[in-house]
């Protein structure tokens, strides 16, 4: 038996309202806005989602996974050490299924594809293919829509490496739209955001019930697509 969950409430912080997609005694799932770091950056004084939630809820939260700062969508935090350990095991054994929506440059041929290339981090902070020293990475995707010069894809990262989706699509010649780290910066910076959204997370709760937590496509994402459609 599975349960599909969408936005239930919102936490009003001093920064902005953060939509809560799901919450129980063990976990909280929220809808992260783009351009907000998931966890504290090098400058610990900078605003982060974890800091905002912890301060507003007045409790310690535990990081389970991360979304890049420029990525929007559903993200999980554990509320107890026990839940933290359980979720970490689910991620480690690839029992958490994540779905993303991405708009990429160029028109991808075919309806489905798999990018199976090992990645490692280079000194620039970018991830890139390295057959000898890279870690195994697998990204599956299906084409949702083709527009002149662009493709809208639904993406399933089987592994969870840093910048995996961004680096993989850049590696096949289809960088994610608005990604100034991967792609032609002069073109990418003309877009208002990185066109990558964490759409859905599916996992088995401690109660053995399948939980599917979904985030709606934000207007900042859909407005870019509508502009391209013309």
C-alpha angles and dihedrals in degrees: 000000000000135000123209115208132194132174113325104171143329138249112224109215131176088260103046142312112287114206114231111218098181138353137176135149092289109036144019125205119195138179106249116210119224118262093033117110115236094219134012114295127217090287099062091199092066118103117263134173093241092051093047094050095044093050095044095045091039093224141099116265126194125224113238101168138342141233120211112258093251094049122093131202146060119358131170132222127183120231098199136037089243093054089045091056093046094050092045089056091050091052092044092053092043093245093134111085116205128193124195135184117220137176112210135187117258132023112283116217119228129023100260137028147171126216108200107173128135114241135200134179118258126205092265090064090251123125118230142172116278115166094191103039104020127104119245112270130179126185123180123194145171129206115246101175141354122215127178103288096356143072128205110214139182109222133201113191105203091190124037109225125155112279088354099151093040095048095043096052091044088052092057092047098260108101118189111264114258095018106137091182095056117038139015103334093203089059098036096054091060089073120081096227147003105276097226122110131181099229105174145002122198125189144141115263124220086261088063090246118134111240122201113188116191134193122202119236106264122235090244087063100040093047091061091050092048090050091053092047085057 
